[in-house]
Amino acid sequence: MKRIKKFESFTTKYRLPTKVSEDEWKKKSVMYNDEEFNQKEVDFFKKLKEENPSKITDISRLAPGAIIMKFGMVWIHFYKKSDDWYLICVETNRFKFQEVTDGDEYYICDEWDEVLGYLENINLI
């Protein structure tokens, strides 16, 4: 057998993103240009909030390529980059816009499917 396919899970529908360090996340952030979320993606986030009003208490677009969502006491930032990359920053241990980053989680998504995989993993889809 030359190749063996690795399955992340038999219960997930979408691929999971890669969890990385803050430094790796920042490198990817500057390596690719910002891109605007298309209307289909924006509508998806709006519908996600409508379907999960008890879980998602706030969602807003900070910039054309940045969407922030409040999920309980956690702020989740989604960034769209060129070449179909997406970045996710999960603020777990601070108040909104505080500088301390201890406890934050960083993910790099190779294509939209991995964004969906992250959302599926935290039980939003």
C-alpha positions as CSV (number, residue, x, y, z in Angstrom):
1,M,0.0,0.0,0.0
2,K,1.6,3.3,-1.1
3,R,-0.9,5.7,0.5
4,I,-3.1,5.5,3.5
5,K,-5.9,8.0,3.8
6,K,-6.2,9.5,7.3
7,F,-9.7,10.0,8.6
8,E,-10.2,12.7,11.3
9,S,-13.4,11.3,12.4
10,F,-16.3,9.2,11.1
11,T,-18.8,11.5,12.7
12,T,-17.8,14.9,11.3
13,K,-19.0,16.0,7.9
14,Y,-16.3,18.7,7.3
15,R,-12.5,18.8,7.7
16,L,-11.2,20.3,10.9
17,P,-8.9,23.3,10.8
18,T,-5.3,23.2,12.0
19,K,-4.7,24.6,15.5
20,V,-1.5,26.7,15.5
21,S,0.5,29.0,17.8
22,E,-0.1,32.7,17.8
23,D,3.2,33.2,15.9
24,E,2.3,30.8,13.1
25,W,-1.2,32.4,12.9
26,K,0.3,35.9,12.6
27,K,2.8,34.7,9.9
28,K,-0.1,33.4,7.8
29,S,-2.0,36.6,8.5
30,V,0.7,38.8,6.9
31,M,1.6,36.3,4.2
32,Y,-1.8,36.7,2.5
33,N,-3.9,39.7,1.6
34,D,-7.2,40.4,3.2
35,E,-10.2,39.5,1.1
36,E,-13.9,40.4,1.5
37,F,-16.4,37.8,2.6
38,N,-18.7,37.1,-0.3
39,Q,-22.5,37.5,0.1
40,K,-23.1,33.8,0.5
41,E,-20.6,33.7,3.4
42,V,-22.1,36.7,5.1
43,D,-25.6,35.3,4.7
44,F,-24.4,32.0,6.2
45,F,-23.2,33.8,9.4
46,K,-26.5,35.7,9.6
47,K,-28.5,32.5,9.3
48,L,-26.2,30.8,11.9
49,K,-27.1,33.5,14.4
50,E,-30.8,33.2,13.6
51,E,-30.7,29.4,14.1
52,N,-28.7,29.7,17.4
53,P,-30.0,32.7,19.3
54,S,-29.3,31.2,22.7
55,K,-25.7,30.4,21.8
56,I,-24.7,33.3,19.6
57,T,-25.5,36.6,21.3
58,D,-23.8,39.0,18.9
59,I,-22.3,38.9,15.4
60,S,-20.9,41.8,13.4
61,R,-18.7,42.6,10.5
62,L,-15.7,44.6,11.6
63,A,-14.3,45.0,8.1
64,P,-15.1,43.4,4.7
65,G,-12.8,40.5,5.6
66,A,-13.5,40.2,9.3
67,I,-16.5,38.9,11.2
68,I,-16.7,38.6,14.9
69,M,-19.1,36.4,16.8
70,K,-19.9,36.3,20.5
71,F,-20.5,32.7,21.6
72,G,-21.4,32.7,25.3
73,M,-18.5,34.5,27.0
74,V,-16.1,33.8,24.1
75,W,-15.4,36.1,21.1
76,I,-14.6,34.2,17.8
77,H,-12.9,36.2,15.0
78,F,-13.1,35.0,11.4
79,Y,-10.8,36.5,8.8
80,K,-10.8,35.8,5.1
81,K,-7.5,35.9,3.3
82,S,-6.5,35.5,-0.4
83,D,-5.9,32.1,-1.9
84,D,-9.0,30.7,-0.1
85,W,-7.4,30.8,3.4
86,Y,-9.4,31.6,6.6
87,L,-8.1,32.5,10.0
88,I,-9.9,32.0,13.3
89,C,-9.0,33.5,16.6
90,V,-10.9,32.4,19.7
91,E,-10.6,34.9,22.6
92,T,-11.2,32.6,25.6
93,N,-9.7,34.4,28.6
94,R,-10.3,38.1,28.3
95,F,-12.7,40.9,27.8
96,K,-13.3,42.3,24.3
97,F,-10.3,44.0,22.7
98,Q,-8.0,43.5,25.8
99,E,-4.3,42.9,24.9
100,V,-3.7,39.8,27.0
101,T,-3.7,36.8,24.7
102,D,-3.0,34.0,27.2
103,G,-5.5,31.2,26.6
104,D,-6.5,32.3,23.1
105,E,-6.7,29.7,20.4
106,Y,-5.6,30.1,16.8
107,Y,-6.7,28.1,13.8
108,I,-5.7,28.2,10.1
109,C,-8.4,27.0,7.7
110,D,-7.5,25.8,4.2
111,E,-10.8,26.5,2.4
112,W,-14.3,27.2,3.6
113,D,-14.9,23.6,4.5
114,E,-12.5,23.9,7.5
115,V,-14.4,26.9,8.8
116,L,-17.5,24.7,8.6
117,G,-15.6,22.0,10.4
118,Y,-14.7,24.3,13.2
119,L,-18.3,25.4,13.6
120,E,-19.5,21.8,13.5
121,N,-16.9,20.9,16.2
122,I,-18.3,23.5,18.6
123,N,-21.9,22.3,17.8
124,L,-23.1,25.3,15.8
125,I,-23.9,23.4,12.6
